[in-house]
Amino acid sequence: MRRHVYLLVNNFNRATYPLRRIDVSTLFSSTDTASSTKLSEAPLPQPFISFAPPRGTCFYGKLDFFSRFGQGKNKSFIAGADQNGGTFLYDLDQRTVHSQVRLNQPKMVNTISVAARDALYVLDNEPHPGGCFEALRCQPSRELVLVPKWRWHSLPPPPYVLEPGYTPTSIGAYTTVNSDCFIWISTPGLGTYSFNTLLSELRKEGDWELPFRGRADFFPEYNLWLGFSSKHNMLCSSTLDKPDGQGGRPVLLNTDWDEDLQAHESWIPGKSFLVKLGFGKFCVPKFFQTHHKERTAYEGDVIGDIQNFVLLTGLTLLRTGVNGELRMIRHGSQLYYFQTMTNGWVF
C-alpha cells in the first residue's frame, strides 16, 4: 500500500506551486471497519520543492500539471507545463528535476492527461484541429550513460473536431481500457471515442457517453472502473467491457457510496481526485471553497473572506457475502486549509 499522496497547490500571491507529501496511512484503521466520521483539521506539511512559471510580458505565468507516469510499474514522474509549452519532469521518488522538453503546441489549463503503458498522453479539454493531442515517450539513449530521454510526439485529434461546423466542446469523461491499450474519451452530444495506444489510431465506440465525470480508474482486483458520477459528485463504479445490449453502453453499478462524503451546504465544490493506494484502498481528495458573506448598509450582502481547503478521505473497497457483493468502507478524513490558492492537484 502507498503511504503517501502528493498535494500540489499554487500560491497566487507568490506565483509559486509548492509540492507537499502527505501521509495518508493515518486515515485508515488497523482493521477493515469504518473509522470516526468526524472531520479533523491538520496542519499542512512544509513543501519540499516549489515550482515557478516563467513571467509573462505583464503578468506571472501559469503552470499545469499532468498525471503520474513512468516506465514499467514505476510511475514516479509528474510533468508541469507553462503557458509557452515548456515542460519539465520531476521524479517524486528521487526528488530530482529532469531536463526540459517542449510541447509541439502549448496546451490550455486543466488539460486531460493519462498515463498508459510507458507514455503520458495529454489532450486539450476542448479539442481543436491544430496540435491538441500529444504523447510524451521515452527515447532509447545512444549515450554510454543510460539517461532516459523524453520527447513529445504529435497525435491526430479526435475525428469529430475536423467535421464542418464543429464547435469546441469540453470532454466529459475519460479512462483507459484493456490494460492501457486504449484511451476512451466521451464528449456530450458527440459520443465516445477510443485511441489505440499501440497503433496511434482513433475510432468511435458509440453515440453513448461514459457514466463518469472527469477521470475514471480501473481497479483490476475488482474488474471495475471507479470514478465520480456524471450527474452528481458521487463515487460510483461501472463495467466498461460488458455491454448492456444498448449499443455497447457501459453498465453503471453503484452510485450511493459517497453519501458520507457529501459537503456541507456552504461548501462550494471544486476538483475531485481518486488516488489508488493498493490492496483495495484509495484516497479521495476533494477541493472546496467557502465564502463568508458580510452585510453592509448600502450594498446588502457582499462576499467577504474566501477560504480554500481540501478534504482527504480514506476508503476501502471489499467483496463480502456469499455473492461477493461490493462494500465501501469509509475511514478517517482530514481537512487542509490554504491561502490565496486558485488551482490544485493530487497525485
Solvent accessible surface area in square Angstrom, and as a share of the most:
residue,aa,sasa,rsa
1,M,85,0.38
2,R,70,0.26
3,R,134,0.49
4,H,47,0.21
5,V,0,0.00
6,Y,13,0.05
7,L,0,0.00
8,L,0,0.00
9,V,6,0.03
10,N,13,0.07
11,N,41,0.21
12,F,132,0.55
13,N,109,0.56
14,R,183,0.67
15,A,15,0.12
16,T,35,0.20
17,Y,13,0.05
18,P,12,0.08
19,L,0,0.00
20,R,34,0.12
21,R,94,0.34
22,I,7,0.03
23,D,42,0.22
24,V,1,0.00
25,S,32,0.21
26,T,93,0.54
27,L,8,0.04
28,F,26,0.11
29,S,41,0.26
30,S,121,0.78
31,T,81,0.47
32,D,60,0.31
33,T,77,0.44
34,A,68,0.53
35,S,34,0.22
36,S,81,0.52
37,T,80,0.47
38,K,166,0.70
39,L,51,0.25
40,S,54,0.35
41,E,122,0.55
42,A,18,0.14
43,P,120,0.75
44,L,47,0.23
45,P,47,0.29
46,Q,156,0.69
47,P,45,0.29
48,F,56,0.23
49,I,46,0.23
50,S,60,0.39
51,F,15,0.06
52,A,74,0.58
53,P,15,0.10
54,P,58,0.37
55,R,150,0.55
56,G,20,0.19
57,T,138,0.80
58,C,109,0.65
59,F,106,0.44
60,Y,125,0.47
61,G,6,0.06
62,K,122,0.52
63,L,6,0.03
64,D,9,0.05
65,F,8,0.03
66,F,3,0.01
67,S,13,0.09
68,R,49,0.18
69,F,1,0.00
70,G,1,0.01
71,Q,92,0.41
72,G,44,0.43
73,K,203,0.86
74,N,92,0.47
75,K,59,0.25
76,S,1,0.01
77,F,22,0.09
78,I,1,0.00
79,A,0,0.00
80,G,0,0.00
81,A,6,0.05
82,D,23,0.12
83,Q,62,0.28
84,N,82,0.42
85,G,0,0.00
86,G,6,0.05
87,T,0,0.00
88,F,24,0.10
89,L,2,0.01
90,Y,2,0.01
91,D,13,0.06
92,L,2,0.01
93,D,79,0.41
94,Q,126,0.56
95,R,116,0.42
96,T,63,0.36
97,V,85,0.49
98,H,52,0.23
99,S,94,0.61
100,Q,129,0.57
101,V,30,0.17
102,R,149,0.54
103,L,6,0.03
104,N,85,0.44
105,Q,80,0.36
106,P,56,0.35
107,K,24,0.10
108,M,136,0.61
109,V,66,0.38
110,N,73,0.38
111,T,18,0.10
112,I,11,0.06
113,S,10,0.07
114,V,5,0.03
115,A,20,0.15
116,A,0,0.00
117,R,112,0.41
118,D,70,0.36
119,A,7,0.05
120,L,0,0.00
121,Y,8,0.03
122,V,0,0.00
123,L,8,0.04
124,D,1,0.00
125,N,46,0.23
126,E,86,0.38
127,P,0,0.00
128,H,57,0.25
129,P,81,0.51
130,G,44,0.42
131,G,27,0.26
132,C,1,0.01
133,F,10,0.04
134,E,0,0.00
135,A,0,0.00
136,L,0,0.00
137,R,66,0.24
138,C,31,0.19
139,Q,56,0.25
140,P,121,0.76
141,S,30,0.19
142,R,240,0.88
143,E,89,0.40
144,L,182,0.91
145,V,104,0.60
146,L,147,0.73
147,V,69,0.40
148,P,53,0.33
149,K,99,0.42
150,W,17,0.06
151,R,143,0.52
152,W,9,0.03
153,H,44,0.20
154,S,72,0.47
155,L,18,0.09
156,P,63,0.40
157,P,24,0.15
158,P,1,0.01
159,P,54,0.34
160,Y,4,0.02
161,V,5,0.03
162,L,115,0.57
163,E,98,0.44
164,P,138,0.87
165,G,80,0.77
166,Y,46,0.18
167,T,95,0.55
168,P,77,0.49
169,T,42,0.24
170,S,48,0.31
171,I,11,0.06
172,G,29,0.28
173,A,2,0.01
174,Y,29,0.11
175,T,3,0.02
176,T,21,0.12
177,V,15,0.08
178,N,89,0.46
179,S,96,0.62
180,D,46,0.24
181,C,20,0.12
182,F,43,0.18
183,I,8,0.04
184,W,24,0.09
185,I,10,0.05
186,S,3,0.02
187,T,1,0.01
188,P,68,0.43
189,G,77,0.74
190,L,54,0.27
191,G,1,0.01
192,T,0,0.00
193,Y,15,0.06
194,S,1,0.01
195,F,3,0.01
196,N,24,0.12
197,T,13,0.07
198,L,107,0.53
199,L,115,0.57
200,S,38,0.25
201,E,101,0.46
202,L,33,0.17
203,R,145,0.53
204,K,93,0.39
205,E,48,0.21
206,G,14,0.14
207,D,118,0.61
208,W,15,0.05
209,E,69,0.31
210,L,6,0.03
211,P,23,0.14
212,F,4,0.02
213,R,90,0.33
214,G,25,0.24
215,R,90,0.33
216,A,3,0.02
217,D,18,0.10
218,F,60,0.25
219,F,3,0.01
220,P,92,0.58
221,E,88,0.40
222,Y,24,0.09
223,N,62,0.32
224,L,6,0.03
225,W,8,0.03
226,L,0,0.00
227,G,0,0.00
228,F,7,0.03
229,S,8,0.05
230,S,62,0.40
231,K,173,0.73
232,H,118,0.53
233,N,39,0.20
234,M,30,0.14
235,L,1,0.00
236,C,0,0.00
237,S,0,0.00
238,S,0,0.00
239,T,15,0.09
240,L,8,0.04
241,D,77,0.40
242,K,118,0.50
243,P,88,0.55
244,D,65,0.34
245,G,72,0.69
246,Q,116,0.52
247,G,61,0.59
248,G,26,0.25
249,R,103,0.38
250,P,8,0.05
251,V,45,0.26
252,L,73,0.36
253,L,82,0.41
254,N,39,0.20
255,T,59,0.35
256,D,84,0.44
257,W,36,0.13
258,D,0,0.00
259,E,109,0.49
260,D,92,0.48
261,L,7,0.03
262,Q,88,0.39
263,A,37,0.29
264,H,112,0.50
265,E,184,0.83
266,S,76,0.49
267,W,36,0.13
268,I,79,0.40
269,P,84,0.53
270,G,44,0.43
271,K,60,0.25
272,S,22,0.14
273,F,44,0.18
274,L,23,0.11
275,V,10,0.06
276,K,84,0.36
277,L,5,0.03
278,G,31,0.30
279,F,169,0.71
280,G,1,0.01
281,K,37,0.16
282,F,0,0.00
283,C,0,0.00
284,V,1,0.01
285,P,0,0.00
286,K,5,0.02
287,F,9,0.04
288,F,9,0.04
289,Q,54,0.24
290,T,24,0.14
291,H,66,0.29
292,H,109,0.49
293,K,131,0.55
294,E,80,0.36
295,R,181,0.66
296,T,58,0.34
297,A,98,0.76
298,Y,211,0.80
299,E,131,0.59
300,G,24,0.24
301,D,79,0.41
302,V,45,0.26
303,I,89,0.45
304,G,24,0.23
305,D,99,0.51
306,I,88,0.45
307,Q,97,0.43
308,N,14,0.07
309,F,2,0.01
310,V,0,0.00
311,L,6,0.03
312,L,2,0.01
313,T,1,0.01
314,G,0,0.00
315,L,3,0.01
316,T,1,0.00
317,L,0,0.00
318,L,46,0.23
319,R,120,0.44
320,T,51,0.30
321,G,71,0.68
322,V,158,0.91
323,N,130,0.67
324,G,19,0.19
325,E,113,0.51
326,L,33,0.17
327,R,125,0.46
328,M,29,0.13
329,I,4,0.02
330,R,25,0.09
331,H,1,0.00
332,G,14,0.13
333,S,5,0.03
334,Q,41,0.18
335,L,15,0.08
336,Y,9,0.03
337,Y,73,0.28
338,F,17,0.07
339,Q,155,0.69
340,T,51,0.30
341,M,19,0.08
342,T,94,0.55
343,N,25,0.13
344,G,2,0.02
345,W,14,0.05
346,V,8,0.05
347,F,17,0.07
